[in-house]
Amino acid sequence: MRARGQLIAAIVAILFMGAASHAWAEKGSYEVRFGVLYSTPTGDYTEEGQTTEMDSAFGFQASFEFGLTDLIGVEPGIAFLEHDVNVKEAGESDLKLGDMSLIPLTVNVNFHVLRGETVDLYVGPTVGYAFWGSLESELFQQDFPANDEFLYGANVGIDIPFGEGKWGFNAALSYLVLDAELDGGPTMGVDPLQIKAGVLYKF
């Protein structure tokens, strides 16, 4: 049921992005960005000498930015990730507890502090909602549902055009404040540092 809800949420978000892009196309330019994502969690959960934390993971991401003005844009985005969850204890080998999927829906407000013909640098805040999949554990032969969470953070990115065309290279760095709370269980800090890289297309 949770997987179905995540799929529906992702489809709704994509349809919303497409509909909104048509509405905004007549009002101003926008940029579509897509590529890969590397997420490194910086938080964990520690109890009685045992630390439970998520491993770093690769994923996919896509977003589009609407230019409200020449220097301010709003950028909804979506990403798909799956993290291994490990338990660590001093003097013991790491134990894989299971894995959890993550679909974050985010909105960045980008302030373009350096916008030229060869480089576009922007920074701004991020808010959003994280759809967590269940902790799927082969160790316990069962799944543990997780609660979806609000998130917030900050984002900095750079666009570099490929010559004089509409295509270009994009890279971004973001930090999100985000937890993973098992339904009826403990809350694990995640707080990922994320690196994004891909291409963009300007309209």
C-alpha positions as CSV (number, residue, x, y, z in Angstrom):
1,M,0.0,0.0,0.0
2,R,2.8,2.4,0.9
3,A,4.6,1.7,-2.4
4,R,1.4,2.4,-4.3
5,G,1.0,5.7,-2.5
6,Q,4.5,6.7,-3.3
7,L,4.0,5.8,-7.0
8,I,0.7,7.9,-7.1
9,A,2.4,10.8,-5.4
10,A,5.3,10.7,-7.9
11,I,2.9,10.5,-10.9
12,V,0.8,13.4,-9.5
13,A,4.0,15.5,-9.1
14,I,5.1,14.8,-12.6
15,L,1.7,15.7,-14.1
16,F,1.6,18.9,-12.0
17,M,5.1,19.8,-13.3
18,G,4.0,19.3,-16.9
19,A,0.7,21.3,-16.5
20,A,2.5,24.1,-14.7
21,S,5.2,24.3,-17.3
22,H,2.6,25.0,-20.1
23,A,0.9,27.7,-17.9
24,W,4.2,29.4,-17.2
25,A,5.7,29.1,-20.7
26,E,3.7,32.1,-21.9
27,K,4.8,34.2,-18.9
28,G,8.6,33.8,-19.0
29,S,11.5,31.4,-19.6
30,Y,12.2,28.3,-17.6
31,E,14.9,25.7,-17.2
32,V,14.6,21.9,-17.1
33,R,17.3,20.1,-15.2
34,F,17.9,16.3,-14.8
35,G,20.7,14.0,-14.0
36,V,22.2,11.9,-11.2
37,L,22.3,12.5,-7.4
38,Y,24.7,11.4,-4.7
39,S,23.4,11.6,-1.2
40,T,25.5,11.2,1.9
41,P,23.5,11.1,5.2
42,T,25.2,12.9,8.1
43,G,22.8,11.9,10.9
44,D,22.2,8.6,12.7
45,Y,20.5,6.9,15.7
46,T,22.6,5.7,18.6
47,E,21.5,3.6,21.6
48,E,23.5,1.5,24.0
49,G,26.7,1.7,22.0
50,Q,25.0,0.7,18.7
51,T,24.7,3.2,15.8
52,T,22.1,2.8,13.1
53,E,22.8,4.9,10.0
54,M,22.2,5.0,6.3
55,D,24.9,4.5,3.7
56,S,25.5,6.9,0.9
57,A,23.6,6.3,-2.2
58,F,23.2,7.2,-5.9
59,G,19.9,8.2,-7.4
60,F,18.2,10.2,-10.1
61,Q,16.7,13.7,-10.0
62,A,14.8,16.1,-12.1
63,S,13.5,19.6,-11.7
64,F,12.4,22.7,-13.5
65,E,12.8,26.4,-12.7
66,F,10.3,29.1,-13.4
67,G,11.8,32.6,-13.6
68,L,9.7,35.0,-11.5
69,T,12.1,37.7,-12.4
70,D,15.5,37.9,-14.0
71,L,17.2,37.1,-10.7
72,I,14.6,35.0,-8.8
73,G,13.2,31.6,-9.7
74,V,11.1,28.8,-8.2
75,E,12.3,25.3,-8.8
76,P,10.1,22.2,-8.0
77,G,12.0,18.9,-8.1
78,I,11.8,15.2,-7.5
79,A,14.4,12.5,-6.8
80,F,14.5,8.7,-6.4
81,L,17.0,7.1,-4.0
82,E,17.5,3.8,-2.0
83,H,19.7,3.7,1.0
84,D,21.2,0.7,2.8
85,V,20.6,0.8,6.6
86,N,23.5,-0.5,8.7
87,V,24.1,-1.2,12.4
88,K,27.6,-0.4,13.7
89,E,29.1,-1.3,17.1
90,A,32.7,-0.9,18.3
91,G,34.7,-4.1,17.8
92,E,32.1,-5.7,15.6
93,S,31.6,-6.0,11.9
94,D,28.9,-3.8,10.3
95,L,25.5,-5.5,10.1
96,K,23.1,-4.7,7.2
97,L,19.7,-4.1,8.8
98,G,17.9,-3.6,5.5
99,D,17.2,-0.8,2.9
100,M,14.8,2.1,2.6
101,S,13.7,4.0,-0.5
102,L,13.2,7.7,-0.6
103,I,11.3,10.0,-2.9
104,P,11.8,13.7,-1.9
105,L,9.5,16.3,-3.5
106,T,11.2,19.7,-3.0
107,V,10.9,23.3,-4.0
108,N,13.9,25.6,-4.2
109,V,13.7,29.4,-4.3
110,N,16.8,30.4,-6.3
111,F,18.5,33.8,-6.1
112,H,20.8,34.2,-9.1
113,V,23.7,36.0,-7.6
114,L,25.9,35.7,-10.7
115,R,24.2,35.5,-14.0
116,G,26.2,35.9,-17.2
117,E,26.6,34.3,-20.6
118,T,29.2,31.8,-19.4
119,V,28.0,31.0,-15.9
120,D,24.9,31.2,-13.7
121,L,25.4,30.8,-10.0
122,Y,22.4,30.6,-7.7
123,V,21.6,30.0,-4.0
124,G,18.5,29.7,-1.9
125,P,16.3,27.8,0.6
126,T,14.7,24.5,0.1
127,V,11.4,23.1,1.5
128,G,9.6,19.9,0.7
129,Y,8.2,16.5,1.7
130,A,9.9,13.1,1.9
131,F,8.1,9.9,1.0
132,W,9.9,7.1,2.8
133,G,9.5,3.5,1.8
134,S,9.4,0.7,4.4
135,L,12.6,-0.6,6.0
136,E,12.8,-3.9,4.1
137,S,14.8,-6.2,6.3
138,E,16.0,-9.7,5.3
139,L,17.5,-10.0,8.8
140,F,14.1,-10.0,10.5
141,Q,12.2,-11.4,7.4
142,Q,9.7,-8.5,7.6
143,D,9.2,-4.9,6.6
144,F,8.9,-1.9,9.0
145,P,6.8,1.0,7.7
146,A,8.2,4.5,8.0
147,N,6.4,7.8,8.4
148,D,6.7,10.5,5.6
149,E,8.4,13.7,6.8
150,F,8.6,17.4,6.0
151,L,12.1,18.6,5.1
152,Y,13.9,21.9,4.7
153,G,17.4,23.0,3.8
154,A,19.6,25.1,1.5
155,N,20.7,24.8,-2.1
156,V,23.5,26.2,-4.2
157,G,24.0,25.5,-7.9
158,I,25.7,26.5,-11.1
159,D,24.7,26.3,-14.8
160,I,27.3,26.4,-17.6
161,P,25.9,26.6,-21.2
162,F,27.2,24.4,-24.0
163,G,28.3,27.1,-26.4
164,E,25.5,29.4,-27.5
165,G,22.8,26.7,-27.5
166,K,20.0,26.0,-25.1
167,W,21.7,23.0,-23.5
168,G,24.1,23.2,-20.7
169,F,25.8,21.5,-17.7
170,N,24.3,21.8,-14.2
171,A,25.7,21.0,-10.8
172,A,24.3,21.6,-7.4
173,L,25.0,21.0,-3.7
174,S,22.2,20.9,-1.1
175,Y,21.9,20.1,2.6
176,L,18.5,18.9,3.9
177,V,17.3,18.6,7.5
178,L,15.4,15.3,7.4
179,D,14.6,12.3,9.7
180,A,13.4,8.8,9.1
181,E,10.9,7.7,11.7
182,L,9.8,4.1,11.8
183,D,6.1,3.7,12.5
184,G,5.9,3.1,16.3
185,G,9.7,2.9,16.5
186,P,12.8,5.1,16.8
187,T,13.6,8.2,14.7
188,M,16.9,8.1,12.8
189,G,18.6,11.3,11.8
190,V,19.4,11.4,8.1
191,D,20.2,15.1,7.2
192,P,21.8,14.3,3.8
193,L,24.4,16.3,2.0
194,Q,23.5,15.9,-1.7
195,I,25.6,16.5,-4.9
196,K,23.7,16.7,-8.1
197,A,25.1,16.7,-11.7
198,G,23.4,16.6,-15.0
199,V,22.2,18.7,-18.0
200,L,19.8,21.5,-18.4
201,Y,17.6,22.9,-21.2
202,K,16.5,26.5,-21.3
203,F,13.3,27.7,-22.8
